[in-house]
Each structure stands twice: as C-alpha cells, then as structure tokens.
C-alpha cells in the first residue's frame, strides 16, 4: 500500500479489520517490522486521538516518530504553484515535501478544509501536494474531505461488537453544533460502510444537509430522524455543515440532539461518535454515559486501526 488517503487505497477492508484485531490481542507481534524506519507526522490543524494513537501504533511496530506542527513550529507553507511568494507564506510545499521525503520513510499528514472553496477542498489539494512531491508513502491523518483512519476504526468497532448472524442496521445521524464543521467524518464513514457492504445503512439529516452523493450512494437517506432510528443496531452521531451551499449552518435545531428517549425505537443500539463531542448539544449526557455508548471503546481502537494501516505500508517499503 503506497498511500492511504481513502477506502480506495485499502487492499481489503476485511483484511485490515482482521489485522487490527490481531494487533489488539498482541500489540508487539510485529515489533521489528518498522525497525530502522521513521515516520514524520505533520499537523496543519490540532489533533489528540489521531496523533497519540498513530504514534503508539508506529512505536509498537518498532518505528521512530517525529511530530511537527506546521505553522506553529516552522515556516508557514505555500501550496500553490507558480505563485509570487510576496505574502505571509515562507516556504513552498514543492520545496519542503521532497526534503521530508529524504528524512522519513512514511509521512502522515493532517490537513483541514477551508469550508470556503468547495472545489479546492474536494480536490484534496493540500494533501495531494505532499503525495506529489514527497516521494514516499503518505498516510492521511484526516484531510479536507475524509478521515480514513477514523472510518477503519469504526468498522473495526462494529465488527467487534456485533455478533448476530445478520446485517446490522447502521444509522448515521446529523446533530446540531455551535459552529460549521467539515463533512470529513460523515463522508468517510459513508464511504467505508458502503464499500464494506455488510450493513443496512441509513443516513438521516435535516433538509439541505445532503452530503456528496459519491460518498453516500448505497445508503438510504431519510429526513425523519425518528423513522430512521427504528430498529437501529448502531447510531453514529456527527455534525456537518452544508455541502451544496458550501460550509454553511442553516439550522442548529436542538431537536436533532440524540437523547435516550429517541433511543427507545432502536434495537438497544450502540452509540458511536468520533470525539471530541459537545455534550448536551450533539448528544445528551444520558446517552454518552449509558452502557450502550461505544465512544471510549471506539477511540481506543484508533491505535489498532493505525497499526494495521502502517504495517501494510511498511510491507510495501523496500
């Protein structure tokens, strides 16, 4: 695996899930796989779970890791080509990325959307510039439109906790938030669940919050949250801003917050969220603190998802 930016780069979802659970049972089984290999992790926006879990995963594979917060610890990067750099940016990615390719064996990059220019964001321009110029495998630690490590984690968590011999019903529900958030996690979750093909998948959100259909094709879209939740085995809660009229908040309707009362129509569903979460805005305390909440379990699985991906990338490095 030469890069990991989306589900399309995964050789097999089932293989990655199986490998992740193997690492969960025995974290150091491949502790020499990354011997004498170094991973650089570049953050263009903050991170807690992604950063720490990926560092742990790399360490358990025997790798060294260097973390660098772009803009805070180094020069502000310019990503455009053929640009007159007379502004605030100091170094072009065209010059920086090849140097990083000399320093590291794997490069993890976390970018973030502007939520202003949909064409630029959905081209994945920033992370693709690192792919183009670094010359080494690039692993997405979240990008403008997708969060593949999180989504692999989600599939691992569902696989691990659902033991019935039938397809689970999985519902992705929009939730209110105090600010406009990107579509990354929702896009990615939809992309992975659809590609996995082992669930009945429903997405519910208010009118005008449709996601890009290239990610949601295969899912049933319902605008009535109560109807969507009926018989659900898993409920994934996430806010996202508008896609068509890009990056807007049309509604912060508190009636979309997931409450324990709403859970009564589910099949005693497990509740998931990628974290961080705005308590009593997206989900109520009673839902988050309920035994059916998987949010901590889910976050713990971030290590094993990252370890499965990094091991696959390491095997491709000569």
N, C-alpha and C positions, 0 to 999 in steps of 0.2 A: 504494500500500500504506500504509494509515493506521496500522497497528501490525504488529509481528512478534513473536508470542508462541509460535507453533507452526506446524507444516506447513500448518495450515488457513488461515493468513494468506498463504501463498505463492501468487502468481498461477499459477506454473508451476515445478515443480522443475527441469525440463529447461532452462527459460529462465534461472533463477538460476545453474545449473551452467555453462551456456554463457557467461553474462556474467562469472562469476568467472574462468573460464579465459581470457577475453579480457583481463580486468584483469591476470591473472598475466603475460600476454605483453606488456602495455603498461600499467603501473600508473597513468600520468598522462594517459591518453587523455581522461578527463573531469575534468581538474584544476580546471575552473572551475564544475563543476556545483554545488558547495557554497559558492560564493563568497558572502560576507556571511551565511553561515548558521553557527549554533553548536550543538554537541551537548553536553549535560550527561550525565555518566556517574556514577551513584550506586551505590555498593557497600555492601551490608549484610553482606557477607562477603568474604573475601580473593579476589584474582584475580591471575594473572600473564599467561597467554596471552590470555585474553579481553580483559583491559584493554589490553594493549600492541597486540594485533592490531587491535582496533577503533579505537584511537587512530590507528594508522598508516593504516588504511583511510579514516578520516574526513579525515585530512590530505591523502591522495592525491586526494581529491575536492574539496579546497580549503576544507574546513571548519575552524573553530576548535573546540577541545575543552577542556572543563573537567571535571576528575575530582574527585569528592567522596566521601570515606569517611564514611558516616553512622555516628554514634556515637563515632567517633574524632576527627573534625574539627568536629563540630557537635552539635546537641541530639539526645538520644535521642527517636526518633519514636514516637508512639502511633498505632495503625492502627484501633482500634475507634472506632465512632461512638457518640454519646450516652453517653460514659463520663465518670465523675468523675475528672479527672486529678489525683489527690492522691498519686500514687506517684512512680516514678522517671522516667517519661517527661515531656518538657517541651513538646513541640510535636506537634500532631495533623497527620497527613498531609493532612487536609481543609483545613488552613491552609497547609501547606508546598507541596503539589503545585501549586496554582494560581499561586503565586509563581514556581515553577520554570518553569511554562508561559509566564510573561512573560519570563523570562530566555533560554530556549532555544527552538530550532526542533525539535529531536529530543531525547528523553530516553531514555537507556539505563539500565536498572535491573537490578541483580543481587540477588536475594533467596536465601533458603535455607530448607529445611523445618525444622520443629521436631523431626520424627520422633517426636512425641508425640501430636499430634491429626491423625489422617488426614483427617477431614472438612475441617478448616481448611486443611491443606496442599494437598489435592487440589481445593479451591475456588480455589486461586491467589489467595487473599485479598489478600496484600500487594502483589503487582504489579498486581492489578486495581484497587486503590485509587489507584494512580498513573495508570492508564488513565482511571479515572472522574473524577479531579479535576484532572489537569494540563492537559487541553485541547489537547495536542499529541501527535504520534505517539510511541508507546513501543516501544522495542526491548528484548527480553529478552536480558540478558547471562548468563542462567541464572535459573531460577525454582525454586519448590518441587518441581515435578514434571517439568520439561522443560528441555532445553538446545538450542534450535533452531539457534543458530549453529554449535555443535559438530556437530550432525547434518547440516547442509548441507555442512559441511567434509568429513564422512565420505563423503557421496555424491559430492562433487567428487573426492575421492582415489580412490575405487573406479572412477569413470568414467575418470579419467586413467590408471589403471594396468592396467585390464583391457581388452584389445583383441580377445579372441576373439569370434567371431560366435555366441554362445550366452549364455544367462543364467548369471551366476556363482553359485556356491553360497556363501552368506554365513552364517557361524555366529557368533552372539553367545553367548559362554560366560561364566558366572559364575566368579568367582575368590575365593579367601579374602582376608581383610583383617583388620587388627588392631582395627578399630572399625566401628560401624554407619554405613554410608553411605546417602545417599538413592538413590532409584530414577531420578533425573532423566535421566542419560545413557542408561541402558538403555531407559527409557520412550521417550525421544525418538528414539533410534536405531531402535527397533522401529517407531515411528510413521512415520518418514521412509522406511525401507526398504519397509514395506508400502504406503505411498502412492506411492512411486516405481514399484513394480510390475515392476521389471526384474531380479529376482533370485529364486533359490530360497532361502528364508530359514528358518533353523533357530535356535531358542533352546535352550540346554542349561543346566541348573542342578540343584542337589540338590532333593529333595522339600521342599516348604514354602517355596520361594523364588519362587513364581509371581508374575509382575507383573500389573498391572491389565489385564484382557483387552481393554479398549477400546483399548489400545496394541498388544497382541500379536496380535489377531485377524488371521489371514492367514499367520502363521508356524507352523511345525511345532515342537512342544515335545517335547524328548527329555531324559530324566533320566540317560541313559548318555552321558557326555562322549565316550568313545572312539567310540561309534556315531555320535554327532552330527558328529564331526570328519571322518569318512570322506569323501574327495573334496572337501573344502572348498577354495575358492579364496581366501577371506578369513576370518580368525578375529579377531573383535573381543573383547577381554578386558576385563571390567569386574566389579567387585563391586557388590552392592546388598544392603540389609537386607530383611527380610521385609515383605511388603505386607499380607497378611491379618491376622496378629498384628503390628501395625504397628511398624516400626523396630527389630526385634529381630535379634540374631545367634543362630541356632540351631546353627550349625556353622562352624568355621573349618578344615574338613578340608583339610590341606595337599595331599592327593592331587588336588585340583582345580586346583592351580597348573599353568599351561601350561609344559610342558618341550619340549625339542627332540625327545625320544623320542616324545612324543604327536603331534608334527607329522608323523611318518613316514606316517601314514594319510591325510594331506591331499594335495591336488593341488599340492604345493610352495606351500602357502598363504602369502599375505602376512598379516602380523600387525599389528593395529591396537590402539591404546589412546589414550584422550583425554588422559592425563597430568594431574596427577603420578601416578607409578606407584611402588608399593612393590616394589622389586627383590627377587627370590627369595622373595616372598610371593605376589604375583599372577602374575608371570612370572619365569622364570629369566633370569639374565644371558645365557645362550647364545641364548635366543630374542630378547631385546631387542637384542643386539649382532649378530645374524645379518643378512646382506644382505637377507633377506626381511622384516625389520622395517620398517614404514612410519611408526613413531611420530613421527620427526622431520619427515619429509615431510608427514605428516598435520597436524602442528602448524603447519608453515609455511603450509599452505593456509588457516589461520584468517583471515589477512589478506584473502584474495580472497573468502572467504565473506562476511565482514563488509562488504567493499566492494560486493559485488553487492546485498546487502540495503539498505545505506544509500543506494545510488544509486536503488533502487526507491522508497524512502521519500521521498527528495529530490524525485523527479519528481511526487510527489503533493502537495507543498507549493506553494502559490501564491505 
